């Protein structure tokens, strides 16, 4: 399940030399060394007995670049969850299809660190079954209003919506809660529970590479979208008073008289509720 690459020799020598009251050091990495055509959505797991896991790194031969302002072309950082006694590490995100993967784990026993590796390859995404990002709003570098949602359009239908949702991470400088909703099988929209806090940066990480969006259909690339939320401008319309008040950053800017139309036909009817201004012409 592993290959020792740094320390005093093979796995059996490690076990005997590092044996303590807690037992010999035993480390396993899954997927195992030498495995081929591994499903990219299977987790990477490192387990240790007789020692503590101190570091895990995942390197892929064909790094999946992130789109956006901070696209560096480096390997995707390996992030995962380590249990309380530091004996099991499980990866958080999926792997890129069609890549050669090296997992390196560092395990400490009695103050001495040992390194273990597993090298394997993932199955490639089949042509015609490669989920890709078609378009998104906002785009990286945009400055938007406090009501702007995040809209993601895919190039093919998504059946496993829960899996794809779990791979789409929205982070804002000023913490906010929100949720993804789907409009059909190709469009996912994230809205914050309340308006965004103004004057902050929002990052959307789409960890799509290796996510199984439908039977046999895998995402092939990760994307990062970074945009700014600007000043807060909210316009409120009072139907009874036939007036519209514009507030910017909590201060009234101006009042306007409005007619709201006769509502004689559906297309000329002004509906109640919150409406979003998404562009300026």
Secondary structure, 3 states (H helix, E strand, C coil): CCEEEECCCCHHHHHHHCCECCECCEEEEECCCCCCCECCCCCCEEEEECCEEEEEEEEECCCCCCCCCCCCCCCCCCCEEECCCCCEEEECCCCCCCCEEEEEEEEEECCEEEEEEEEEEECCCCCCCEECEEEEECCCCCEECCCCCEEEEECCCCCCHHHHHHCEEEEECCCCCEEEEECCCCEEEEEECCCCCCCEEEEEEECCECCEEECCEEECCCEEEEEEECCCEEEEEECCCCEEEEEECCEEEEEEECCCCCCCCHHHCCCCCCCCCCCCC
